[in-house]
């Protein structure tokens, strides 16, 4: 965690490797294989939570509960899973950014609002697109499936 911010946002495996926090939230809209990879890489000495669009409020409450249990301000690292390009490199996606933003918004509603600029941007996107989030996630999922199909056909 940055010494400046209670809540930070990172991406993918490098993000989880860098996440030294009391709570790690894995944001993955489609609960794809990237989530399992991040779970496997997460430190075993911290609380690790899986966030989707449907459970962002529950995740925020669990983070607050952990803070209360610790008796001190808990550091929270949100790690957006992203996707992978054909070469295996990280491909950030809007769906996971929106999940992360929903968690940041839910944390702020509970009073945990000292978050990084990346968190603020994700939150602004999630709040601003709240009415369209489900259709945006569905459209991105369909586009990713089409891309994977094209990549598979090209091999």
C-alpha positions in Angstrom: 0.0 0.0 0.0 1.1 3.5 -0.7 1.9 5.3 2.6 -0.4 8.0 1.3 -3.6 6.1 0.6 -5.7 3.6 2.5 -7.2 2.2 -0.7 -5.2 1.5 -3.9 -5.9 0.0 -7.3 -3.5 -2.2 -9.2 -3.8 -4.6 -12.1 -3.1 -8.3 -12.7 -0.3 -10.5 -11.4 2.2 -7.7 -10.9 -0.4 -5.8 -8.9 -1.1 -8.7 -6.6 2.6 -9.3 -6.1 3.0 -5.7 -5.1 -0.1 -5.7 -2.8 1.1 -5.4 0.7 -2.2 -4.8 2.4 -4.5 -6.0 5.2 -7.2 -6.7 2.7 -6.8 -7.6 -1.0 -9.9 -7.4 -3.2 -9.7 -9.2 -6.5 -12.0 -7.4 -9.0 -13.1 -9.7 -11.8 -16.4 -9.2 -13.6 -16.5 -12.6 -15.2 -14.7 -14.7 -12.5 -12.4 -16.0 -15.3 -9.2 -17.9 -14.9 -7.4 -14.7 -14.1 -9.1 -14.7 -10.7 -7.8 -18.1 -9.8 -4.3 -17.1 -10.8 -4.5 -14.0 -8.6 -6.0 -16.1 -5.7 -3.0 -18.5 -6.0 -0.5 -15.6 -5.9 -2.2 -13.7 -3.0 -0.3 -13.7 0.3 -1.8 -16.1 2.8 -1.4 -13.7 5.7 -4.1 -11.3 4.5 -7.8 -11.3 3.9 -8.5 -11.9 0.2 -12.0 -11.1 -1.2 -13.5 -11.7 -4.6 -15.5 -8.8 -6.0 -18.1 -8.8 -8.8 -20.7 -6.3 -9.8 -23.2 -8.1 -7.7 -21.3 -8.2 -4.4 -19.4 -4.9 -4.2 -21.3 -3.7 -1.1 -20.7 -7.0 0.7 -17.0 -6.8 -0.1 -16.8 -3.2 1.2 -18.6 -4.4 4.4 -16.2 -7.3 4.8 -13.3 -4.8 4.5 -14.8 -2.6 7.1 -15.3 -5.5 9.4 -11.6 -6.5 9.0 -10.7 -2.9 9.9 -12.8 -3.1 13.0 -11.2 -6.5 13.9 -7.7 -5.0 13.5 -8.6 -2.0 15.6 -6.8 0.3 13.2 -7.0 1.7 9.7 -6.8 -1.3 7.3 -4.9 -1.0 4.1 -7.0 -2.2 1.1 -5.5 -3.1 -2.2 -8.0 -3.6 -5.0 -6.5 -5.7 -7.8 -8.4 -5.7 -11.1 -7.8 -9.0 -12.8 -7.9 -7.9 -16.4 -7.6 -10.4 -19.3 -4.6 -11.7 -21.2 -3.5 -11.0 -24.8 -2.5 -14.0 -26.9 1.1 -13.6 -25.7 0.0 -13.8 -22.1 0.5 -10.1 -21.2 -2.0 -8.2 -19.2 -4.9 -6.7 -21.1 -6.8 -4.3 -18.8 -10.5 -4.2 -19.4 -13.4 -1.9 -18.7 -15.5 -4.6 -16.9 -13.0 -5.2 -14.2 -12.4 -1.4 -13.8 -16.1 -0.9 -13.2 -16.1 -3.7 -10.6 -13.2 -2.0 -8.9 -15.0 1.3 -9.1 -18.1 -0.1 -7.5 -16.0 -1.4 -4.6 -14.4 2.0 -4.1 -17.8 3.6 -4.2 -19.2 1.1 -1.6 -16.1 1.7 0.6 -16.7 5.4 0.4 -20.3 5.0 1.5 -19.0 3.2 4.6 -16.5 6.0 5.3 -13.4 4.5 3.9 -12.6 7.2 1.3 -8.9 7.9 1.5 -8.2 6.3 -1.9 -5.6 6.8 -4.6 -6.2 8.7 -7.8 -6.6 5.4 -9.7 -9.4 4.4 -7.3 -11.0 7.8 -7.8 -11.0 7.4 -11.6 -12.4 3.9 -11.4 -15.1 5.1 -9.0 -16.1 8.0 -11.2 -16.4 5.6 -14.1 -18.6 3.2 -12.1 -20.8 5.9 -10.7 -21.1 7.8 -14.0 -21.9 4.6 -15.9 -24.1 3.0 -13.2 -27.1 2.7 -15.4 -25.2 1.2 -18.3 -22.8 -1.0 -16.4 -24.4 -4.4 -17.0 -24.8 -3.8 -20.7 -21.2 -2.6 -20.9 -19.9 -5.6 -19.2 -22.0 -7.9 -21.4 -20.8 -6.1 -24.5 -17.2 -6.4 -23.4 -17.6 -10.1 -22.5 -19.0 -10.7 -26.0 -16.2 -8.8 -27.7 -13.6 -10.8 -25.7 -15.2 -14.1 -26.7 -15.1 -13.0 -30.3 -11.5 -12.0 -30.1 -10.6 -15.3 -28.4 -12.4 -17.2 -31.2 -10.5 -15.2 -33.9 -7.2 -15.8 -32.1 -8.0 -19.5 -31.9 -8.9 -19.7 -35.6 -5.7 -18.0 -36.5 -3.6 -20.7 -34.8 
